[in-house]
């Protein structure tokens, strides 16, 4: 989820815990430590990640990329994931909506 050698930070641990809590109503959400951060999965399929610095990202493709771009999200350097904007992260209903779109990819 980050550059080689990055270590898991307290920020990434806190971010993944908050995301798991906010997305718990979806069901079937799990996380796994990966590459200094976390992969977030729905029924075994990765749809989000948290990097070693604690930034959360959701998977994007042609179906939802414009939502991320319109909100000013940053693309993950090497993967088809975009940062979760603060206004989305702080709005539980919209966060679940965006997460469901990423799960559907």
N, C-alpha and C positions, 0 to 999 in steps of 0.2 A: 504494500500500500504506500510505500515510500521508497526512498533511496536506500541502497545497500548500506548496511551498518547502522541505520536508524534504530534506536531502541524505543521500546514501548514506554510511553510517558503517562504520568498521572492524568494529564489532560485527555489523552485518548481513552483511557479507562473510564473516566467520568463521562465523556461524550457518548461512548457506546452504551453505558448504563442508562443514561437519559433517553437515548434513542429507543432502546429496548422497552423502556417503560412507556414512552409515548406511542409506540407502535404495538403494544401488547394486545390491543383490541382486534388486530388483524389475525392473530393466532399463527402458530407455526413459525415464529420468528426466533432465530438463534444467532449466536455469534461465535467466531473462532479467531484466535490470535493468528495473525498472518503478517509477515514482513514488517514488523515493528508497529503494526496497527491491528485492525480487526476487519474481517469480512463479516457482513451481516446477510443472513440467509432467510429465505422463506421456503420451508419444506425442502431444504437442501440446495436450493438454487440461489446463488449470490445476486443480490440486487442493490446492495449498498456497501459502503466501506467507511472506515474511520482511519485517517492516516496517523502517523506517529506523533504529529503535532496536535492532534485532537480535532481536526477538521472533518466533518461528515460530508459524504458524497452519495448521490443517488445515480443509478444507471440511467443513461439517456440514449435515445435513438431518434429517428425522424418523427416519431409520434409525440415526443415531449421535449425535444431539445430547445425549441423556440421559447418554451416557458422558462427554462433556465437562463437562456441568453437574454430574454427580456427583463429578468430580475437581476442581471449583472453577475450571475454565477461564474466562477472560474472552472475551466475544464481541467480535470486531472491530467497530468503531463503525458501519461502513456496509456490511459485506459478510457473507455467510453462512459466516464462518470463526471458529474458536475457538482460543485459545492452546493450545499443546502443553504439557501439564503436565511439570514436571521429571522426575517418576517415570516417565513414558512416554518422554520423550526419552532418559533414561538406561538404558532397557531396550530394546535393539535389536530383540528379537523382537516385543515389544508395539508398538513404534513402527511396524514394518513392517505389523503387523496393522491398526493404526489408519489408516495411510497407504493401505492397500489398500481400506479401507472408504470413505475419502474419494475415492479414484480411481473407485470404482464409482458414485459419485453423478452 
